[in-house]
Every structure is written in C-alpha cells, then in structure tokens.
Amino acid sequence: MNPNKSNRFMPLMMALCVIIGIVIGSFYSNHFSGNRLNIINTGSNRINNLLHIISDQYVDEVNLDSLVEGAMPKILAELDPHSVYISAKDVQAANQDLQGSFSGVGIEFTIRQDTIHVQNVIQNGPAEQAGIIAGDKIVSVDNKPFVGKVVTNEEAMKRLKGQKNTKVRIGVLRYGQPKQLFFNVTRGDIPLKSVSAAYMLDDTTGYVRIKSFGETTYAELLVAFAKLGQYQFKNLVIDLRDNTGGYLQSAVQIANEFLPKNKLIVYTEGRKSPRQNFISDGHGSYKHMPLVILINEGSASASEILAGAMQDNDRATIIGRRSFGKGLVQKQIGFSDGSMIRLTIARYYTPSGRCIQKPYQTGEDPNYAQDLMSRYQHGEFFSQDSIKHGGPAYHTTIGRVVYGGGGITPDIFVPEDTINFTSYYKKASMSGLIFQFAFSYTDDNRLKLNNFKEMEEMQDYLEKQNTVEQFVNYADQHGLRRRNLMIRKSYNLLDQYINSRIIYNMLNEEAWLQFINQNDPTVLKALEVFNKNEAFPKAPAPQKLINKKK
C-alpha cells in the first residue's frame, strides 16, 4: 500500500469519524438525558427536585417546612373529601375525642366580654378538687393576667391544657367575694364521654345517646346498659343523630350486641385492601330486645355502619331523616415530626352490599361541601318524597328494599319541625343571643338554681319565671327588636330553647336531653313504634298478580 496515498485520505477519515461521533453522541445524549429528566419529573422525585431548586435558587429565604405544610392538604384534597392532613400541633385535638380523654384542668367554659366564665366543672376532676366552681371568672393564669383581647378559645386551651401532673395557678373572681381567689390545680386525665345520656323514656323504654364512636364507647355503652338494667328496660332507643362517626371497630362491637351468630355486620374493600368481613359472634346480650335507632343528616360514617347493619339484618327500625352518606374508610399514618394524614384506603359496605358513600368528584368539589344545604333547599328535610336515591336498590334479609349511593334512608321518616318557626326565632337562635342570655340568667340566679338537682324540679321552677319575656327584653337591648306577633307564634320554641340552655348550664348534657326529648317528634315516634310492637321490621307483602282479560 502506498503510504503517500494513505496519508492523503487521513484528514478526510478523521473528519468523518468526528461527524459520526457527534451524531452518535448527540443521539445517546438526548436519549439518556431524556430518560433522566423523565425519572426526575415523576411523582415524589419531581416534588423533591422542585424543593431543592427553590432552596438553592429562589430570590428570598424560604421556609420549606411551611411550604410543605401548605402543599400537603392541597395534594390530599385532590383524592377525596375525607383524606386529610393534620399538622403536628393539631394532632392531639383531632384525636382526643376518639381517645376518650385528654389532660387538663377539667372545666367547661364560655368566653363573654373577653373573660373566661366557668360554665361547668367536671365531677371529681382537678379543678373541682382544687375548689373552682361553676360561675367563677378566670382572670389570671400562672400569676399573669388573662383578660381582654388575648382571651380566645385557642389561647385558653393552650394555657389550661398540659401534661398530666403539671401544675397551673388559676386566679378567679367569684360572686360575693371582694378579692381574687387563687387555686393551684394539678392537671390530670379528663374523660370525654361518647355516651352522653342513658335514662328511661317511660316505664319500659331505655334511651341511650351516642355522640361519637371512640376507643371507650363500647365500654361506656355497657355501663349505660347496666344503669338501664336497674329499671328493667324492655325496649331500647339508640340516638345517633349528629354523630359524625369515629372508629369502625366500636360500631362493630355495638352491632354485635344485637345480632345472632354469623350475621354480616359490615365489610370493607379497596384497591390495596382485600375484602374484610366483620361477622357477629353470637355473644351479644340484647339479641332479642326491640330496638329503634334514630338518625339524621348529621349521622355519618360509623353511625351509618351501625344503622346499616341493623337495617339490612332487619334487626331494628330506623327513624329520622336520611344520613350523611360517608362510606369511605380512613387509615391514620403518622410522620416523624408528629403530623399525620388520614388516608382513604377502602370503602365500607352494608350487609346487603350497598356502599352508602354519596357521590363526589376528585379535587375541590363545592357540590359535596354544600350537599346538606342542597338537601334542605330541595325540601328533603320536610318531605320523604323529596329524597333522591342516587344508587341502585338492594334487599334486606327479609326482602325489604333499601338504597345505596347516598346515606341510610330511614324506615320511618320524621320531617324537621318548623311549625311556629319565625324570622324572630331564627335571628334569636342564629345570633347567639339565646346562649348569651341563658348564661347571664344562670350566672345571676346560680344560688337559687343550685337548689334543684333534678331536671324535673328545675323545669317546674323555670316555667314559672317567664324566661321568654326576660329574654325578649335582653334581646331588645342587644339589637334584636321586639316583634310581638312573631314572639307569640314562636313562644313555645323560645321557651324550650331558653330553658334547655339554663338546664344544661346548671346540670349536665343528660338533663338537657331529658328536657328536649319530652317534645321531640322523632323520640315520640319511637315510643309509638314500641307501643304498636313494630320495632322488628316485617317482610313486605307479596305482590298479587292481576290477570287482565283481553
């Protein structure tokens, strides 16, 4: 081979190699860099990358923790209405209702004129043991004044709650005492009862009110049954109205008390959660007791599990208005900083197979948030015919038709009572004036009211005091003009509302419920069902075939 000829083509060959190298390099560079960007730009990697870029390059200092705190609720809101983020500072408050207790001083209070007024003192709680009584006005905490604009619910909770066995010095002003009184209170565990009432409606019918389904609800219910057992109750009303739910397991335990063995109570199922059946074990003590369950549009989640289990198994009569319609199951997942999320992992289904979750759209869904208002405006609270069943029909064990797709529809509908409802009554109740008057009246008459330990005694006394006229004068001085015709029409409503709040202030929630239940149409309907021996649902009558001659 001629070396001169080879040298002559060498520059050309080198140029071709460079060009080929550039082409190949560009191809692989674009190909692999594209993959790398795709990896970075997917899911959590993209979010992490964005946070790094902001931290490294943003024009101002940024609190990334605060940025994440604000972003997490928005991410979860894109999933469903019940998947939520709870910050570390709010976790305790979010869980305490379900855990059945919290650590504090043990008082119920209201804030009036920038001052904490002690409304009730928890029996045998730290505050009572230290000597604080209802009617005291808290004016200092730990030797620092606590009055004025600084007094808010949040700030009061922050100063009065605390770790168990820690101490707090509380200064109060007391009626009849010229100087401030000081009490050293040792914080302790304060029970939060989820069963707020257990008493006899009549000689044979027991009544139990369950406010939520927490860790202690089943145990509290057994105590309530023992109390009613002393009166040899033969019928039972369980009031779940405005009970927004809680732990599924608590609802299952309660349902088990009323069902024979091997009855399906509820089942859950999700994309990553295989079907789980909850079956009765037959050990319940009240499998044959006539039972009525009360629900309304505020009854949700675990309340609907219990009501649905009783309805589908034809074990109880459900009375009231259609329930909320929450059929999603959340799991609590905690983070190292103390915050947590409640993530929807499954749906729950009643024994007939219906999911009672009402429809929703992913992301911000204003229609979901306004659903109860829409029901009200549509007339559902006042007419059973206005109920819109959004799901298919199912059948109970004896063949009764029930519907899914939006809450539990009661067997017996009781409309909201708006008879004698006027704009005056609406303003009086919505403005908070009735609450304010009732507390002022209680405070001013506490020494006299202390003589009455039972609801009936206090009711008899209040009926003679013409509290409605006293309220009307009070309201007139606080911006609600007297309207005599409307006041006359709403007199009974005003009388019941005002006196119920005074009874609540002086006694307790059970006494308050005893008072208002006397004229409650839903409770009265339950008593009617028992009197007619109709608590156990009956199978629908077979349809007759009609042969038409042509």
C-alpha positions in Angstrom: 0.0 0.0 0.0 1.3 3.4 -0.9 1.9 5.4 2.3 1.6 8.7 0.5 -1.9 7.8 -0.8 -2.9 6.7 2.8 -1.7 10.0 4.3 -3.7 11.9 1.6 -7.0 10.4 2.8 -6.3 10.6 6.6 -7.8 14.1 7.1 -11.0 13.0 5.4 -11.3 9.9 7.5 -10.7 11.9 10.7 -13.4 14.3 9.7 -15.9 11.5 9.1 -15.1 10.0 12.5 -15.7 13.3 14.2 -19.0 13.7 12.4 -20.1 10.2 13.2 -19.0 10.6 16.8 -21.0 13.9 17.1 -24.1 12.2 15.7 -23.9 9.1 17.9 -23.1 11.3 20.9 -26.0 13.6 20.3 -28.3 10.6 19.9 -27.3 9.0 23.2 -27.1 12.3 25.0 -30.6 13.2 24.0 -31.9 9.7 24.6 -30.4 9.2 28.1 -30.8 12.8 29.3 -34.5 12.5 28.3 -34.8 9.4 30.4 -33.1 11.1 33.3 -35.5 14.0 33.1 -38.4 11.7 33.0 -37.2 9.9 36.2 -36.7 13.2 38.0 -40.0 14.6 36.8 -42.2 11.8 38.1 -44.0 11.7 41.4 -42.2 12.5 44.6 -38.9 12.9 42.8 -40.2 15.8 41.0 -41.5 17.4 44.2 -38.2 16.8 45.9 -36.3 18.3 43.0 -38.6 21.4 43.0 -37.9 21.9 46.7 -34.2 21.6 46.1 -34.3 24.1 43.3 -36.3 26.6 45.4 -33.9 26.1 48.3 -30.9 26.7 46.1 -32.0 29.3 43.7 -35.1 31.3 45.0 -34.5 35.0 45.3 -35.6 35.1 49.1 -35.2 32.9 52.1 -38.0 30.3 52.1 -39.3 28.2 55.0 -39.6 24.8 53.2 -41.4 23.2 56.2 -44.1 25.8 55.9 -44.2 25.3 52.1 -44.7 21.6 52.5 -47.3 22.1 55.3 -49.3 24.2 52.9 -48.9 21.9 50.0 -49.9 18.6 51.7 -53.6 19.4 52.3 -53.9 20.5 48.7 -52.4 17.2 47.4 -54.8 15.1 49.6 -57.8 17.3 48.6 -57.3 16.1 45.1 -58.1 12.5 46.2 -61.4 12.6 48.0 -63.3 14.8 50.5 -62.1 12.8 53.6 -58.4 12.2 53.0 -56.8 15.0 55.1 -53.5 16.2 56.5 -53.3 17.2 60.2 -50.4 19.3 61.4 -48.4 18.2 64.5 -49.9 21.0 66.6 -53.5 19.8 65.8 -53.0 16.0 66.1 -53.8 15.9 69.8 -57.0 17.9 69.4 -58.0 15.8 66.4 -57.6 12.5 68.3 -58.8 13.4 71.8 -62.5 12.9 71.1 -61.8 9.4 69.8 -59.3 8.5 72.5 -61.8 9.2 75.3 -59.7 11.6 77.4 -57.2 14.5 77.4 -55.0 16.1 80.0 -56.2 19.4 81.5 -57.9 21.1 84.4 -61.5 19.8 83.9 -63.8 22.7 83.2 -66.3 23.7 80.6 -66.1 27.4 79.8 -67.6 30.2 77.7 -66.0 33.5 76.8 -68.0 36.6 77.4 -66.8 40.2 77.4 -63.2 39.0 76.9 -63.3 36.9 80.1 -63.5 33.1 80.7 -66.6 32.1 82.6 -66.6 28.6 84.1 -69.8 27.0 82.9 -69.4 23.6 84.4 -66.8 21.8 86.4 -66.0 18.1 85.7 -67.1 16.0 88.6 -64.1 14.8 90.6 -61.8 16.5 88.1 -58.7 18.6 89.0 -60.5 21.9 89.1 -63.3 20.7 91.3 -60.7 19.1 93.7 -58.8 22.4 93.9 -62.0 24.3 94.7 -63.1 26.0 91.5 -66.8 26.1 91.0 -69.3 26.9 88.1 -69.8 30.7 87.8 -66.2 31.6 88.6 -64.5 34.0 86.2 -60.9 33.2 85.3 -58.8 36.4 85.3 -55.3 35.1 85.6 -53.2 32.0 84.7 -49.8 31.4 86.3 -49.9 34.8 88.0 -50.3 36.6 84.7 -53.5 38.5 83.8 -55.7 36.7 81.3 -58.4 39.1 80.2 -59.1 41.2 77.2 -58.5 40.6 73.5 -55.9 37.9 74.2 -58.6 35.6 75.5 -59.6 33.2 72.7 -60.6 29.6 72.8 -57.3 28.6 71.3 -55.2 30.6 73.8 -57.4 29.4 76.7 -56.8 25.7 75.7 -53.1 26.4 75.3 -52.8 27.8 78.8 -55.1 25.4 80.7 -54.3 22.1 79.0 -51.0 20.5 79.6 -49.1 17.4 80.5 -50.6 15.2 83.3 -49.3 16.0 86.8 -48.1 19.5 85.8 -49.4 22.4 87.8 -51.2 25.6 86.9 -52.2 28.5 89.2 -55.6 29.9 88.3 -56.9 33.2 89.6 -60.7 33.7 89.7 -63.3 36.3 90.6 -66.2 34.8 92.5 -69.7 36.2 93.1 -69.8 37.7 96.6 -66.0 37.7 97.1 -64.3 41.1 97.0 -60.9 39.8 96.1 -59.4 37.5 93.5 -59.1 33.9 94.7 -56.2 31.6 93.6 -56.2 27.9 93.1 -53.2 25.6 92.4 -54.6 22.9 90.0 -52.7 19.7 89.2 -53.6 18.7 85.6 -55.0 15.2 85.1 -56.8 12.9 82.7 -60.2 14.4 81.8 -62.7 11.8 80.4 -64.5 12.7 77.3 -67.7 10.6 77.3 -69.1 9.5 73.9 -72.2 8.1 75.6 -73.7 11.3 76.9 -77.1 10.1 78.2 -78.7 6.9 79.5 -82.1 7.2 81.1 -85.7 5.8 80.9 -88.1 7.4 78.4 -91.0 5.6 80.1 -91.5 2.6 82.4 -90.2 0.1 79.8 -88.1 2.1 77.3 -84.4 2.9 77.8 -82.7 5.7 75.9 -79.0 6.0 75.0 -77.3 8.9 73.2 -74.0 8.1 71.5 -72.2 11.3 70.4 -69.2 9.6 68.7 -67.5 6.2 68.3 -64.2 6.3 70.2 -61.9 3.9 72.0 -64.1 3.8 75.1 -67.6 3.9 73.5 -68.4 0.2 73.8 -67.3 0.1 77.4 -69.4 3.2 78.1 -72.4 1.6 76.4 -72.1 -1.5 78.6 -72.2 0.8 81.7 -75.2 2.6 80.3 -77.0 -0.8 79.8 -76.2 -1.8 83.4 -77.7 1.5 84.5 -80.9 0.9 82.5 -81.0 -2.7 83.7 -81.7 -1.4 87.2 -85.0 -0.2 85.8 -85.6 -3.5 83.9 -85.9 -1.8 80.5 -87.6 -3.9 77.8 -87.2 -1.6 74.8 -84.2 0.5 73.6 -83.7 3.7 71.7 -80.2 4.4 70.4 -79.9 8.1 69.4 -77.2 8.6 66.7 -78.4 12.0 65.5 -75.5 14.3 64.6 -73.0 11.6 65.5 -70.3 12.1 62.8 -68.7 8.7 63.4 -65.3 7.5 64.6 -63.7 4.1 64.9 -65.3 1.3 62.8 -64.4 -1.3 65.4 -66.6 0.4 68.0 -69.6 0.3 65.7 -68.9 -3.3 65.0 -68.7 -4.2 68.8 -72.0 -2.4 69.4 -73.8 -4.1 66.5 -72.6 -7.4 67.8 -74.6 -6.9 71.0 -77.9 -7.1 69.0 -77.2 -9.8 66.3 -77.3 -13.6 66.4 -74.3 -15.6 65.4 -72.8 -15.4 61.9 -74.5 -12.2 60.7 -72.5 -9.9 58.5 -72.2 -6.5 60.1 -70.1 -4.7 57.5 -67.3 -5.3 55.1 -64.5 -3.1 53.7 -62.7 -3.3 50.4 -60.3 -1.2 48.5 -57.7 -1.3 45.7 -54.9 -2.3 48.1 -57.2 -3.5 50.8 -58.6 -7.0 50.3 -62.2 -7.6 51.4 -62.6 -7.9 55.1 -65.8 -9.2 56.6 -67.0 -8.3 60.1 -69.2 -11.1 61.4 -71.3 -11.3 64.7 -70.1 -13.9 67.2 -73.5 -14.5 68.8 -72.3 -13.5 72.3 -74.4 -10.3 72.4 -76.7 -9.9 75.4 -79.5 -8.0 73.6 -80.2 -10.1 70.5 -84.0 -10.1 71.1 -84.7 -6.7 72.6 -86.9 -4.4 70.5 -84.7 -1.7 69.1 -85.1 1.7 67.4 -82.2 3.7 66.0 -82.5 7.5 65.4 -80.5 9.1 62.6 -80.5 12.4 60.7 -78.4 14.2 58.1 -75.6 14.7 60.7 -75.2 10.9 61.3 -72.1 9.7 59.4 -69.5 7.0 59.0 -69.6 4.6 62.0 -73.1 5.8 62.7 -74.1 4.6 59.3 -72.3 1.3 59.8 -74.4 0.6 62.9 -77.7 1.8 61.4 -77.0 0.0 58.1 -76.2 -3.3 59.9 -79.4 -3.1 61.9 -81.5 -2.2 58.8 -80.0 -4.8 56.4 -80.3 -7.6 59.0 -83.9 -6.4 59.8 -82.9 -6.1 63.4 -84.2 -2.6 64.2 -86.4 0.1 62.9 -84.5 3.2 61.7 -86.3 6.5 62.4 -85.5 10.1 61.4 -84.0 11.6 58.2 -81.5 10.4 55.6 -78.0 10.2 57.0 -74.9 12.0 55.7 -73.5 9.4 53.3 -69.9 8.7 54.2 -68.8 5.3 53.2 -65.0 5.8 53.0 -62.6 4.2 55.4 -59.5 6.2 56.6 -56.2 5.0 58.0 -54.1 7.2 60.2 -50.5 7.4 59.1 -48.1 9.4 61.3 -44.9 11.3 60.3 -41.7 11.7 62.3 -42.5 15.4 63.0 -45.7 14.4 64.8 -48.1 15.3 62.0 -50.2 12.7 60.3 -52.6 12.1 57.4 -55.9 10.3 57.4 -55.9 8.5 54.0 -58.8 6.8 52.5 -57.9 3.1 51.9 -61.2 1.4 51.3 -64.9 1.7 51.1 -67.3 0.0 53.5 -70.4 -1.8 52.5 -73.5 -2.7 54.5 -74.6 -6.4 54.7 -76.8 -6.1 51.6 -73.8 -5.0 49.6 -74.6 -1.3 49.3 -71.9 1.4 49.6 -73.6 4.4 51.1 -70.9 6.9 50.1 -72.6 9.8 48.4 -71.2 10.9 45.0 -68.2 13.2 44.9 -65.7 14.5 42.4 -61.9 14.4 42.9 -60.4 17.7 43.8 -62.2 20.6 45.3 -65.9 19.7 45.0 -68.2 22.6 46.1 -71.3 20.4 45.5 -70.1 17.9 48.1 -69.5 20.5 50.7 -72.9 22.1 50.0 -74.8 18.8 49.9 -76.7 19.2 53.2 -77.7 22.8 52.2 -78.8 21.5 48.8 -80.9 18.8 50.5 -82.5 21.5 52.7 -83.3 23.7 49.8 -84.7 20.8 47.8 -87.1 20.0 50.6 -85.7 16.7 51.7 -85.8 17.7 55.4 -89.5 18.2 55.2 -90.8 15.6 52.8 -89.9 12.0 52.3 -90.9 12.2 48.6 -88.1 14.7 48.1 -85.3 12.2 48.9 -83.2 11.4 45.8 -81.8 7.9 45.8 -78.5 8.1 43.9 -77.8 4.4 43.9 -79.3 1.1 42.9 -81.9 -0.9 45.0 -80.7 -3.6 47.4 -82.7 -6.0 49.6 -82.6 -6.8 53.3 -82.6 -10.4 54.7 -86.5 -10.5 54.5 -86.7 -8.7 51.2 -87.3 -5.1 52.1 -85.9 -2.6 49.5 -83.0 -0.3 50.6 -80.9 2.0 48.6 -77.2 2.8 48.3 -75.3 5.7 46.9 -76.0 8.4 49.5 -76.6 7.6 53.1 -79.1 5.4 55.1 -82.7 6.2 54.3 -84.8 5.6 57.5 -87.7 3.2 57.6 -89.8 5.9 59.2 -89.3 9.5 58.1 -89.8 12.3 60.5 -89.6 15.8 59.0 -87.8 18.7 60.6 -90.2 20.5 62.8 -90.6 24.1 61.5 -94.1 24.8 62.9 -94.2 28.2 64.6 -90.8 29.0 63.2 -90.4 32.7 62.6 -87.7 35.1 61.4 -87.5 36.4 65.0 -86.8 32.9 66.4 -84.2 32.4 63.6 -82.4 35.6 64.5 -82.6 34.9 68.2 -81.0 31.4 67.8 -78.6 32.1 65.0 -77.2 35.3 66.6 -76.2 33.5 69.8 -78.4 35.8 71.9 -80.2 32.9 73.5 -76.9 31.3 74.6 -75.7 34.7 76.0 -79.0 35.3 77.8 -79.1 31.8 79.2 -75.6 32.1 80.6 -76.3 35.5 82.1 -79.5 34.3 83.7 -77.7 31.2 85.0 -74.9 33.4 86.5 -77.3 35.9 88.1 -79.5 33.1 89.6 -77.0 30.5 90.4 -77.6 30.5 94.1 -81.3 29.8 93.7 -80.8 27.3 90.8 -78.3 25.3 92.9 -81.3 24.1 95.0 -82.5 22.0 92.0 -80.6 18.7 91.4 -83.1 17.1 89.1 -84.3 18.2 85.6 -88.0 18.0 86.5 -87.5 20.2 89.6 -85.7 22.9 87.6 -88.2 22.7 84.7 -91.1 23.3 87.1 -89.3 26.3 88.6 -88.3 27.8 85.2 -91.8 27.5 83.8 -92.9 30.0 86.5 -90.2 32.5 85.7 -91.4 33.7 82.3 -87.9 33.5 80.9 -89.2 34.3 77.4 -90.2 37.8 78.4 -86.9 38.3 80.2 -85.1 37.2 77.1 -87.1 39.5 74.8 -86.1 42.5 77.0 -82.5 41.3 76.9 -82.5 40.8 73.2 -84.1 44.2 72.6 -81.2 45.8 74.5 -78.8 43.9 72.4 -80.0 44.8 68.9 -82.9 42.3 68.3 -86.1 44.4 68.1 -89.2 43.1 69.8 -91.7 41.6 67.4 -94.8 40.7 69.4 -96.7 38.7 66.8 -93.7 36.6 66.0 -92.8 36.2 69.6 -96.3 34.9 70.3 -96.2 32.4 67.5 -92.7 31.1 68.4 -93.3 31.3 72.2 -93.1 27.6 72.8 -89.9 27.3 70.7 -88.3 30.2 72.5 -89.4 28.8 75.9 -87.9 25.4 75.2 -84.6 26.7 73.8 -84.0 29.2 76.6 -84.9 26.8 79.4 -82.9 23.9 77.9 -79.8 26.0 77.9 -80.3 27.0 81.5 -80.8 23.4 82.5 -77.6 22.5 80.5 -75.6 25.2 82.3 -76.7 24.1 85.8 -77.0 20.3 85.4 -75.4 18.3 82.5 -76.0 17.1 79.0 -78.2 14.2 80.1 -80.6 16.5 81.9 -80.6 18.8 78.8 -81.5 15.8 76.6 -84.2 14.7 79.0 -85.8 18.1 78.7 -85.7 18.5 75.0 -86.7 14.9 74.2 -90.0 15.3 76.0 -91.4 17.0 72.9 -89.1 15.7 70.3 -91.2 14.3 67.3 -88.6 11.6 66.5 -88.4 10.3 70.1 -92.2 10.3 70.3 -92.4 8.3 67.1 -90.0 5.7 68.6 -92.3 5.3 71.6 -95.2 4.9 69.2 -93.4 2.1 67.4 -92.8 0.3 70.6 -96.4 0.7 71.7 -97.5 -0.9 68.5 -95.0 -3.7 68.8 -93.5 -2.7 65.4 -89.8 -2.4 66.3 -88.9 -5.6 64.4 -89.4 -4.9 60.7 -91.9 -7.0 58.8 -91.4 -8.6 55.4 -93.1 -6.8 52.5 -96.5 -8.2 51.5 -96.2 -10.4 48.3 -97.4 -8.7 45.2 -100.6 -10.1 43.8 -100.6 -11.0 40.1 -103.5 -9.4 38.3 -104.7 -11.2 35.1 -106.3 -8.9 32.7 -108.6 -10.3 30.1 -108.1 -9.1 26.6 
